[in-house]
Amino acid sequence: MDERIATPRLESPRTKITGGSVGIAGGQTGIYPIDSPGVWQLIGRTPVPLYDPQRETPILLKAGNYIVFKSIGEEEYREIEEAAKKGAYHCKSYPKKEGDD
């Protein structure tokens, strides 16, 4: 993560962060997979559910995955959200390249 956007955690937790919310804590980014309390600074949300017990593989991400966050507009967000609900959206996956950190 670019250190210019690093930010500390909140002093006290929010009682509910919506699943799919993207946040920053210190020099890390992360995604809340389900609704839960949290202390990270929120910067966005993904329209793709990270956890779906109805999917063949319920958990979308695996330990060690690298994620690229891409800014999208509301219309594209809604389109992806609808496609994901129908099981018609598939995330792109790329192998890690030498020197990627």
Backbone as XML, in Angstrom:
<?xml version="1.0"?>
<chain id="A" units="angstrom">
  <residue number="1" name="MET">
    <atom name="N" x="0.834" y="-1.176" z="0.000"/>
    <atom name="CA" x="0.000" y="0.000" z="0.000"/>
    <atom name="C" x="0.877" y="1.238" z="0.000"/>
  </residue>
  <residue number="2" name="ASP">
    <atom name="N" x="0.461" y="2.254" z="-0.698"/>
    <atom name="CA" x="1.184" y="3.521" z="-0.737"/>
    <atom name="C" x="1.140" y="4.163" z="0.649"/>
  </residue>
  <residue number="3" name="GLU">
    <atom name="N" x="2.300" y="4.369" z="1.247"/>
    <atom name="CA" x="2.384" y="4.918" z="2.609"/>
    <atom name="C" x="1.773" y="6.316" z="2.738"/>
  </residue>
  <residue number="4" name="ARG">
    <atom name="N" x="1.588" y="7.027" z="1.628"/>
    <atom name="CA" x="0.990" y="8.368" z="1.702"/>
    <atom name="C" x="-0.457" y="8.330" z="2.168"/>
  </residue>
  <residue number="5" name="ILE">
    <atom name="N" x="-1.108" y="7.166" z="2.036"/>
    <atom name="CA" x="-2.503" y="7.094" z="2.494"/>
    <atom name="C" x="-2.660" y="6.280" z="3.772"/>
  </residue>
  <residue number="6" name="ALA">
    <atom name="N" x="-1.553" y="5.880" z="4.386"/>
    <atom name="CA" x="-1.620" y="5.155" z="5.661"/>
    <atom name="C" x="-2.327" y="6.031" z="6.695"/>
  </residue>
  <residue number="7" name="THR">
    <atom name="N" x="-3.132" y="5.399" z="7.518"/>
    <atom name="CA" x="-3.887" y="6.135" z="8.530"/>
    <atom name="C" x="-4.131" y="5.232" z="9.736"/>
  </residue>
  <residue number="8" name="PRO">
    <atom name="N" x="-4.142" y="5.803" z="10.945"/>
    <atom name="CA" x="-4.323" y="4.970" z="12.133"/>
    <atom name="C" x="-5.759" y="4.443" z="12.259"/>
  </residue>
  <residue number="9" name="ARG">
    <atom name="N" x="-5.894" y="3.420" z="13.052"/>
    <atom name="CA" x="-7.213" y="2.876" z="13.362"/>
    <atom name="C" x="-8.004" y="3.891" z="14.182"/>
  </residue>
  <residue number="10" name="LEU">
    <atom name="N" x="-9.309" y="3.717" z="14.206"/>
    <atom name="CA" x="-10.165" y="4.575" z="15.018"/>
    <atom name="C" x="-9.889" y="4.327" z="16.497"/>
  </residue>
  <residue number="11" name="GLU">
    <atom name="N" x="-10.143" y="5.333" z="17.318"/>
    <atom name="CA" x="-9.967" y="5.196" z="18.768"/>
    <atom name="C" x="-10.969" y="4.203" z="19.357"/>
  </residue>
  <residue number="12" name="SER">
    <atom name="N" x="-12.216" y="4.256" z="18.877"/>
    <atom name="CA" x="-13.235" y="3.317" z="19.359"/>
    <atom name="C" x="-13.928" y="2.692" z="18.149"/>
  </residue>
  <residue number="13" name="PRO">
    <atom name="N" x="-14.319" y="1.433" z="18.275"/>
    <atom name="CA" x="-14.882" y="0.723" z="17.124"/>
    <atom name="C" x="-16.294" y="1.170" z="16.748"/>
  </residue>
  <residue number="14" name="ARG">
    <atom name="N" x="-16.579" y="1.089" z="15.459"/>
    <atom name="CA" x="-17.957" y="1.214" z="15.002"/>
    <atom name="C" x="-18.631" y="-0.106" z="15.381"/>
  </residue>
  <residue number="15" name="THR">
    <atom name="N" x="-19.905" y="-0.051" z="15.687"/>
    <atom name="CA" x="-20.597" y="-1.283" z="16.083"/>
    <atom name="C" x="-20.934" y="-2.161" z="14.896"/>
  </residue>
  <residue number="16" name="LYS">
    <atom name="N" x="-21.084" y="-1.583" z="13.711"/>
    <atom name="CA" x="-21.381" y="-2.394" z="12.534"/>
    <atom name="C" x="-20.766" y="-1.782" z="11.282"/>
  </residue>
  <residue number="17" name="ILE">
    <atom name="N" x="-19.898" y="-2.550" z="10.648"/>
    <atom name="CA" x="-19.332" y="-2.213" z="9.344"/>
    <atom name="C" x="-20.007" y="-3.159" z="8.354"/>
  </residue>
  <residue number="18" name="THR">
    <atom name="N" x="-20.511" y="-2.633" z="7.252"/>
    <atom name="CA" x="-21.178" y="-3.452" z="6.243"/>
    <atom name="C" x="-20.165" y="-4.359" z="5.554"/>
  </residue>
  <residue number="19" name="GLY">
    <atom name="N" x="-20.506" y="-5.637" z="5.413"/>
    <atom name="CA" x="-19.659" y="-6.582" z="4.696"/>
    <atom name="C" x="-19.337" y="-6.058" z="3.308"/>
  </residue>
  <residue number="20" name="GLY">
    <atom name="N" x="-18.079" y="-6.212" z="2.899"/>
    <atom name="CA" x="-17.627" y="-5.691" z="1.610"/>
    <atom name="C" x="-16.959" y="-4.341" z="1.721"/>
  </residue>
  <residue number="21" name="SER">
    <atom name="N" x="-17.022" y="-3.727" z="2.912"/>
    <atom name="CA" x="-16.373" y="-2.430" z="3.103"/>
    <atom name="C" x="-14.860" y="-2.590" z="3.055"/>
  </residue>
  <residue number="22" name="VAL">
    <atom name="N" x="-14.203" y="-1.640" z="2.408"/>
    <atom name="CA" x="-12.752" y="-1.639" z="2.258"/>
    <atom name="C" x="-12.197" y="-0.605" z="3.228"/>
  </residue>
  <residue number="23" name="GLY">
    <atom name="N" x="-11.160" y="-0.966" z="3.954"/>
    <atom name="CA" x="-10.614" y="-0.049" z="4.936"/>
    <atom name="C" x="-9.098" y="-0.039" z="4.979"/>
  </residue>
  <residue number="24" name="ILE">
    <atom name="N" x="-8.589" y="0.960" z="5.688"/>
    <atom name="CA" x="-7.152" y="1.118" z="5.918"/>
    <atom name="C" x="-6.913" y="1.140" z="7.418"/>
  </residue>
  <residue number="25" name="ALA">
    <atom name="N" x="-5.867" y="0.443" z="7.853"/>
    <atom name="CA" x="-5.420" y="0.490" z="9.247"/>
    <atom name="C" x="-3.902" y="0.493" z="9.208"/>
  </residue>
  <residue number="26" name="GLY">
    <atom name="N" x="-3.319" y="1.616" z="9.596"/>
    <atom name="CA" x="-1.866" y="1.732" z="9.505"/>
    <atom name="C" x="-1.461" y="1.672" z="8.043"/>
  </residue>
  <residue number="27" name="GLY">
    <atom name="N" x="-0.576" y="0.745" z="7.696"/>
    <atom name="CA" x="-0.109" y="0.593" z="6.323"/>
    <atom name="C" x="-0.734" y="-0.594" z="5.607"/>
  </residue>
  <residue number="28" name="GLN">
    <atom name="N" x="-1.899" y="-1.040" z="6.096"/>
    <atom name="CA" x="-2.558" y="-2.191" z="5.480"/>
    <atom name="C" x="-3.928" y="-1.812" z="4.956"/>
  </residue>
  <residue number="29" name="THR">
    <atom name="N" x="-4.374" y="-2.547" z="3.950"/>
    <atom name="CA" x="-5.758" y="-2.437" z="3.503"/>
    <atom name="C" x="-6.412" y="-3.787" z="3.716"/>
  </residue>
  <residue number="30" name="GLY">
    <atom name="N" x="-7.724" y="-3.778" z="3.839"/>
    <atom name="CA" x="-8.451" y="-5.020" z="4.019"/>
    <atom name="C" x="-9.906" y="-4.834" z="3.664"/>
  </residue>
  <residue number="31" name="ILE">
    <atom name="N" x="-10.601" y="-5.949" z="3.571"/>
    <atom name="CA" x="-12.018" y="-5.932" z="3.252"/>
    <atom name="C" x="-12.757" y="-6.688" z="4.353"/>
  </residue>
  <residue number="32" name="TYR">
    <atom name="N" x="-13.804" y="-6.086" z="4.896"/>
    <atom name="CA" x="-14.644" y="-6.771" z="5.861"/>
    <atom name="C" x="-15.492" y="-7.790" z="5.102"/>
  </residue>
  <residue number="33" name="PRO">
    <atom name="N" x="-15.319" y="-9.095" z="5.351"/>
    <atom name="CA" x="-16.050" y="-10.090" z="4.578"/>
    <atom name="C" x="-17.535" y="-10.183" z="4.924"/>
  </residue>
  <residue number="34" name="ILE">
    <atom name="N" x="-17.879" y="-9.868" z="6.164"/>
    <atom name="CA" x="-19.271" y="-9.906" z="6.613"/>
    <atom name="C" x="-19.517" y="-8.685" z="7.494"/>
  </residue>
  <residue number="35" name="ASP">
    <atom name="N" x="-20.778" y="-8.393" z="7.794"/>
    <atom name="CA" x="-21.096" y="-7.310" z="8.732"/>
    <atom name="C" x="-20.445" y="-7.625" z="10.070"/>
  </residue>
  <residue number="36" name="SER">
    <atom name="N" x="-19.732" y="-6.643" z="10.622"/>
    <atom name="CA" x="-19.056" y="-6.855" z="11.896"/>
    <atom name="C" x="-18.606" y="-5.515" z="12.459"/>
  </residue>
  <residue number="37" name="PRO">
    <atom name="N" x="-18.263" y="-5.465" z="13.758"/>
    <atom name="CA" x="-17.682" y="-4.241" z="14.305"/>
    <atom name="C" x="-16.278" y="-4.037" z="13.738"/>
  </residue>
  <residue number="38" name="GLY">
    <atom name="N" x="-15.765" y="-2.820" z="13.819"/>
    <atom name="CA" x="-14.416" y="-2.604" z="13.312"/>
    <atom name="C" x="-13.866" y="-1.230" z="13.610"/>
  </residue>
  <residue number="39" name="VAL">
    <atom name="N" x="-12.546" y="-1.113" z="13.479"/>
    <atom name="CA" x="-11.847" y="0.133" z="13.791"/>
    <atom name="C" x="-11.055" y="0.687" z="12.608"/>
  </residue>
  <residue number="40" name="TRP">
    <atom name="N" x="-11.184" y="0.073" z="11.438"/>
    <atom name="CA" x="-10.430" y="0.556" z="10.288"/>
    <atom name="C" x="-11.117" y="1.778" z="9.677"/>
  </residue>
  <residue number="41" name="GLN">
    <atom name="N" x="-10.312" y="2.645" z="9.059"/>
    <atom name="CA" x="-10.830" y="3.807" z="8.340"/>
    <atom name="C" x="-11.392" y="3.315" z="7.002"/>
  </residue>
  <residue number="42" name="LEU">
    <atom name="N" x="-12.653" y="3.594" z="6.713"/>
    <atom name="CA" x="-13.295" y="3.077" z="5.506"/>
    <atom name="C" x="-13.038" y="3.976" z="4.304"/>
  </residue>
  <residue number="43" name="ILE">
    <atom name="N" x="-12.719" y="3.338" z="3.172"/>
    <atom name="CA" x="-12.423" y="4.094" z="1.951"/>
    <atom name="C" x="-13.279" y="3.660" z="0.771"/>
  </residue>
  <residue number="44" name="GLY">
    <atom name="N" x="-14.099" y="2.623" z="0.945"/>
    <atom name="CA" x="-14.935" y="2.169" z="-0.163"/>
    <atom name="C" x="-15.618" y="0.864" z="0.158"/>
  </residue>
  <residue number="45" name="ARG">
    <atom name="N" x="-16.204" y="0.269" z="-0.880"/>
    <atom name="CA" x="-16.893" y="-1.012" z="-0.714"/>
    <atom name="C" x="-16.839" y="-1.787" z="-2.023"/>
  </residue>
  <residue number="46" name="THR">
    <atom name="N" x="-16.748" y="-3.091" z="-1.919"/>
    <atom name="CA" x="-16.772" y="-3.949" z="-3.096"/>
    <atom name="C" x="-18.184" y="-4.487" z="-3.314"/>
  </residue>
  <residue number="47" name="PRO">
    <atom name="N" x="-18.626" y="-4.567" z="-4.571"/>
    <atom name="CA" x="-19.944" y="-5.137" z="-4.845"/>
    <atom name="C" x="-19.934" y="-6.665" z="-4.904"/>
  </residue>
  <residue number="48" name="VAL">
    <atom name="N" x="-18.756" y="-7.259" z="-4.790"/>
    <atom name="CA" x="-18.619" y="-8.718" z="-4.890"/>
    <atom name="C" x="-18.549" y="-9.299" z="-3.480"/>
  </residue>
  <residue number="49" name="PRO">
    <atom name="N" x="-19.489" y="-10.173" z="-3.124"/>
    <atom name="CA" x="-19.453" y="-10.771" z="-1.785"/>
    <atom name="C" x="-18.206" y="-11.631" z="-1.593"/>
  </residue>
  <residue number="50" name="LEU">
    <atom name="N" x="-17.517" y="-11.426" z="-0.472"/>
    <atom name="CA" x="-16.334" y="-12.234" z="-0.182"/>
    <atom name="C" x="-16.728" y="-13.584" z="0.397"/>
  </residue>
  <residue number="51" name="TYR">
    <atom name="N" x="-17.890" y="-13.623" z="1.031"/>
    <atom name="CA" x="-18.387" y="-14.877" z="1.599"/>
    <atom name="C" x="-19.804" y="-15.113" z="1.101"/>
  </residue>
  <residue number="52" name="ASP">
    <atom name="N" x="-20.016" y="-16.274" z="0.506"/>
    <atom name="CA" x="-21.342" y="-16.660" z="0.027"/>
    <atom name="C" x="-21.470" y="-18.161" z="0.212"/>
  </residue>
  <residue number="53" name="PRO">
    <atom name="N" x="-22.237" y="-18.607" z="1.226"/>
    <atom name="CA" x="-22.334" y="-20.038" z="1.503"/>
    <atom name="C" x="-22.959" y="-20.842" z="0.357"/>
  </residue>
  <residue number="54" name="GLN">
    <atom name="N" x="-23.586" y="-20.160" z="-0.605"/>
    <atom name="CA" x="-24.202" y="-20.847" z="-1.740"/>
    <atom name="C" x="-23.220" y="-21.104" z="-2.886"/>
  </residue>
  <residue number="55" name="ARG">
    <atom name="N" x="-22.055" y="-20.423" z="-2.861"/>
    <atom name="CA" x="-21.047" y="-20.626" z="-3.909"/>
    <atom name="C" x="-20.356" y="-21.967" z="-3.727"/>
  </residue>
  <residue number="56" name="GLU">
    <atom name="N" x="-19.852" y="-22.509" z="-4.839"/>
    <atom name="CA" x="-19.092" y="-23.758" z="-4.778"/>
    <atom name="C" x="-17.898" y="-23.598" z="-3.832"/>
  </residue>
  <residue number="57" name="THR">
    <atom name="N" x="-17.210" y="-22.466" z="-3.945"/>
    <atom name="CA" x="-16.147" y="-22.107" z="-3.011"/>
    <atom name="C" x="-16.658" y="-20.891" z="-2.238"/>
  </residue>
  <residue number="58" name="PRO">
    <atom name="N" x="-17.190" y="-21.096" z="-1.017"/>
    <atom name="CA" x="-17.856" y="-20.001" z="-0.287"/>
    <atom name="C" x="-16.985" y="-18.781" z="0.000"/>
  </residue>
  <residue number="59" name="ILE">
    <atom name="N" x="-15.679" y="-19.001" z="0.218"/>
    <atom name="CA" x="-14.786" y="-17.890" z="0.542"/>
    <atom name="C" x="-14.019" y="-17.514" z="-0.721"/>
  </residue>
  <residue number="60" name="LEU">
    <atom name="N" x="-14.201" y="-16.280" z="-1.166"/>
    <atom name="CA" x="-13.646" y="-15.836" z="-2.444"/>
    <atom name="C" x="-12.117" y="-15.740" z="-2.426"/>
  </residue>
  <residue number="61" name="LEU">
    <atom name="N" x="-11.559" y="-15.165" z="-1.371"/>
    <atom name="CA" x="-10.115" y="-14.923" z="-1.318"/>
    <atom name="C" x="-9.411" y="-15.968" z="-0.470"/>
  </residue>
  <residue number="62" name="LYS">
    <atom name="N" x="-8.135" y="-16.147" z="-0.765"/>
    <atom name="CA" x="-7.308" y="-17.082" z="0.005"/>
    <atom name="C" x="-6.155" y="-16.314" z="0.645"/>
  </residue>
  <residue number="63" name="ALA">
    <atom name="N" x="-5.629" y="-16.839" z="1.723"/>
    <atom name="CA" x="-4.473" y="-16.226" z="2.374"/>
    <atom name="C" x="-3.351" y="-16.069" z="1.357"/>
  </residue>
  <residue number="64" name="GLY">
    <atom name="N" x="-2.750" y="-14.904" z="1.356"/>
    <atom name="CA" x="-1.650" y="-14.640" z="0.449"/>
    <atom name="C" x="-2.064" y="-14.023" z="-0.880"/>
  </residue>
  <residue number="65" name="ASN">
    <atom name="N" x="-3.386" y="-13.933" z="-1.151"/>
    <atom name="CA" x="-3.836" y="-13.284" z="-2.385"/>
    <atom name="C" x="-3.446" y="-11.818" z="-2.382"/>
  </residue>
  <residue number="66" name="TYR">
    <atom name="N" x="-3.125" y="-11.314" z="-3.551"/>
    <atom name="CA" x="-2.893" y="-9.891" z="-3.733"/>
    <atom name="C" x="-4.148" y="-9.317" z="-4.370"/>
  </residue>
  <residue number="67" name="ILE">
    <atom name="N" x="-4.588" y="-8.172" z="-3.892"/>
    <atom name="CA" x="-5.819" y="-7.557" z="-4.378"/>
    <atom name="C" x="-5.494" y="-6.176" z="-4.915"/>
  </residue>
  <residue number="68" name="VAL">
    <atom name="N" x="-6.058" y="-5.862" z="-6.062"/>
    <atom name="CA" x="-5.927" y="-4.531" z="-6.631"/>
    <atom name="C" x="-7.281" y="-3.851" z="-6.502"/>
  </residue>
  <residue number="69" name="PHE">
    <atom name="N" x="-7.309" y="-2.727" z="-5.826"/>
    <atom name="CA" x="-8.545" y="-1.977" z="-5.670"/>
    <atom name="C" x="-8.689" y="-1.030" z="-6.847"/>
  </residue>
  <residue number="70" name="LYS">
    <atom name="N" x="-9.848" y="-1.042" z="-7.463"/>
    <atom name="CA" x="-10.123" y="-0.215" z="-8.638"/>
    <atom name="C" x="-11.346" y="0.651" z="-8.349"/>
  </residue>
  <residue number="71" name="SER">
    <atom name="N" x="-11.225" y="1.921" z="-8.610"/>
    <atom name="CA" x="-12.341" y="2.832" z="-8.419"/>
    <atom name="C" x="-13.357" y="2.643" z="-9.547"/>
  </residue>
  <residue number="72" name="ILE">
    <atom name="N" x="-14.632" y="2.514" z="-9.172"/>
    <atom name="CA" x="-15.704" y="2.403" z="-10.164"/>
    <atom name="C" x="-16.835" y="3.337" z="-9.783"/>
  </residue>
  <residue number="73" name="GLY">
    <atom name="N" x="-17.645" y="3.683" z="-10.748"/>
    <atom name="CA" x="-18.797" y="4.544" z="-10.501"/>
    <atom name="C" x="-19.979" y="3.743" z="-9.982"/>
  </residue>
  <residue number="74" name="GLU">
    <atom name="N" x="-21.018" y="4.457" z="-9.575"/>
    <atom name="CA" x="-22.190" y="3.813" z="-9.003"/>
    <atom name="C" x="-22.882" y="2.868" z="-9.991"/>
  </residue>
  <residue number="75" name="GLU">
    <atom name="N" x="-22.971" y="3.265" z="-11.256"/>
    <atom name="CA" x="-23.635" y="2.421" z="-12.242"/>
    <atom name="C" x="-22.906" y="1.083" z="-12.414"/>
  </residue>
  <residue number="76" name="GLU">
    <atom name="N" x="-21.578" y="1.142" z="-12.551"/>
    <atom name="CA" x="-20.807" y="-0.089" z="-12.691"/>
    <atom name="C" x="-20.893" y="-0.927" z="-11.422"/>
  </residue>
  <residue number="77" name="TYR">
    <atom name="N" x="-20.894" y="-0.271" z="-10.253"/>
    <atom name="CA" x="-21.042" y="-0.970" z="-8.972"/>
    <atom name="C" x="-22.329" y="-1.781" z="-8.972"/>
  </residue>
  <residue number="78" name="ARG">
    <atom name="N" x="-23.438" y="-1.147" z="-9.355"/>
    <atom name="CA" x="-24.747" y="-1.826" z="-9.360"/>
    <atom name="C" x="-24.772" y="-2.984" z="-10.367"/>
  </residue>
  <residue number="79" name="GLU">
    <atom name="N" x="-24.151" y="-2.787" z="-11.527"/>
    <atom name="CA" x="-24.103" y="-3.853" z="-12.539"/>
    <atom name="C" x="-23.339" y="-5.064" z="-12.014"/>
  </residue>
  <residue number="80" name="ILE">
    <atom name="N" x="-22.195" y="-4.824" z="-11.386"/>
    <atom name="CA" x="-21.386" y="-5.920" z="-10.828"/>
    <atom name="C" x="-22.141" y="-6.588" z="-9.678"/>
  </residue>
  <residue number="81" name="GLU">
    <atom name="N" x="-22.772" y="-5.785" z="-8.846"/>
    <atom name="CA" x="-23.530" y="-6.310" z="-7.709"/>
    <atom name="C" x="-24.645" y="-7.253" z="-8.191"/>
  </residue>
  <residue number="82" name="GLU">
    <atom name="N" x="-25.382" y="-6.847" z="-9.228"/>
    <atom name="CA" x="-26.459" y="-7.679" z="-9.776"/>
    <atom name="C" x="-25.907" y="-8.949" z="-10.410"/>
  </residue>
  <residue number="83" name="ALA">
    <atom name="N" x="-24.832" y="-8.823" z="-11.176"/>
    <atom name="CA" x="-24.215" y="-10.002" z="-11.802"/>
    <atom name="C" x="-23.719" y="-10.975" z="-10.732"/>
  </residue>
  <residue number="84" name="ALA">
    <atom name="N" x="-23.138" y="-10.449" z="-9.662"/>
    <atom name="CA" x="-22.638" y="-11.299" z="-8.579"/>
    <atom name="C" x="-23.789" y="-12.040" z="-7.900"/>
  </residue>
  <residue number="85" name="LYS">
    <atom name="N" x="-24.917" y="-11.369" z="-7.700"/>
    <atom name="CA" x="-26.080" y="-12.012" z="-7.082"/>
    <atom name="C" x="-26.575" y="-13.183" z="-7.920"/>
  </residue>
  <residue number="86" name="LYS">
    <atom name="N" x="-26.443" y="-13.073" z="-9.240"/>
    <atom name="CA" x="-26.898" y="-14.120" z="-10.157"/>
    <atom name="C" x="-25.827" y="-15.178" z="-10.402"/>
  </residue>
  <residue number="87" name="GLY">
    <atom name="N" x="-24.655" y="-14.990" z="-9.813"/>
    <atom name="CA" x="-23.551" y="-15.921" z="-10.026"/>
    <atom name="C" x="-22.888" y="-15.756" z="-11.375"/>
  </residue>
  <residue number="88" name="ALA">
    <atom name="N" x="-23.115" y="-14.604" z="-12.002"/>
    <atom name="CA" x="-22.608" y="-14.368" z="-13.358"/>
    <atom name="C" x="-21.366" y="-13.476" z="-13.386"/>
  </residue>
  <residue number="89" name="TYR">
    <atom name="N" x="-20.856" y="-13.074" z="-12.232"/>
    <atom name="CA" x="-19.664" y="-12.233" z="-12.197"/>
    <atom name="C" x="-18.491" y="-13.053" z="-11.692"/>
  </residue>
  <residue number="90" name="HIS">
    <atom name="N" x="-17.386" y="-12.962" z="-12.393"/>
    <atom name="CA" x="-16.194" y="-13.700" z="-11.987"/>
    <atom name="C" x="-15.020" y="-12.736" z="-11.870"/>
  </residue>
  <residue number="91" name="CYS">
    <atom name="N" x="-14.370" y="-12.760" z="-10.725"/>
    <atom name="CA" x="-13.211" y="-11.903" z="-10.495"/>
    <atom name="C" x="-12.045" y="-12.377" z="-11.348"/>
  </residue>
  <residue number="92" name="LYS">
    <atom name="N" x="-11.248" y="-11.417" z="-11.789"/>
    <atom name="CA" x="-10.045" y="-11.742" z="-12.544"/>
    <atom name="C" x="-8.943" y="-12.120" z="-11.569"/>
  </residue>
  <residue number="93" name="SER">
    <atom name="N" x="-8.137" y="-13.067" z="-11.960"/>
    <atom name="CA" x="-7.051" y="-13.544" z="-11.122"/>
    <atom name="C" x="-5.775" y="-13.568" z="-11.960"/>
  </residue>
  <residue number="94" name="TYR">
    <atom name="N" x="-4.694" y="-13.115" z="-11.358"/>
    <atom name="CA" x="-3.412" y="-13.070" z="-12.052"/>
    <atom name="C" x="-2.349" y="-13.682" z="-11.159"/>
  </residue>
  <residue number="95" name="PRO">
    <atom name="N" x="-1.396" y="-14.395" z="-11.741"/>
    <atom name="CA" x="-0.310" y="-14.945" z="-10.915"/>
    <atom name="C" x="0.592" y="-13.832" z="-10.402"/>
  </residue>
  <residue number="96" name="LYS">
    <atom name="N" x="1.183" y="-14.062" z="-9.249"/>
    <atom name="CA" x="2.128" y="-13.109" z="-8.684"/>
    <atom name="C" x="3.371" y="-13.083" z="-9.561"/>
  </residue>
  <residue number="97" name="LYS">
    <atom name="N" x="3.859" y="-11.878" z="-9.833"/>
    <atom name="CA" x="5.075" y="-11.714" z="-10.635"/>
    <atom name="C" x="6.268" y="-11.526" z="-9.709"/>
  </residue>
  <residue number="98" name="GLU">
    <atom name="N" x="7.428" y="-11.916" z="-10.200"/>
    <atom name="CA" x="8.670" y="-11.717" z="-9.450"/>
    <atom name="C" x="8.813" y="-10.228" z="-9.093"/>
  </residue>
  <residue number="99" name="GLY">
    <atom name="N" x="9.072" y="-9.918" z="-7.847"/>
    <atom name="CA" x="9.255" y="-8.539" z="-7.409"/>
    <atom name="C" x="7.985" y="-7.885" z="-6.898"/>
  </residue>
  <residue number="100" name="ASP">
    <atom name="N" x="6.804" y="-8.530" z="-7.039"/>
    <atom name="CA" x="5.569" y="-7.979" z="-6.487"/>
    <atom name="C" x="5.605" y="-8.105" z="-4.982"/>
  </residue>
  <residue number="101" name="ASP">
    <atom name="N" x="5.464" y="-7.000" z="-4.286"/>
    <atom name="CA" x="5.436" y="-7.016" z="-2.824"/>
    <atom name="C" x="4.301" y="-6.174" z="-2.329"/>
  </residue>
</chain>
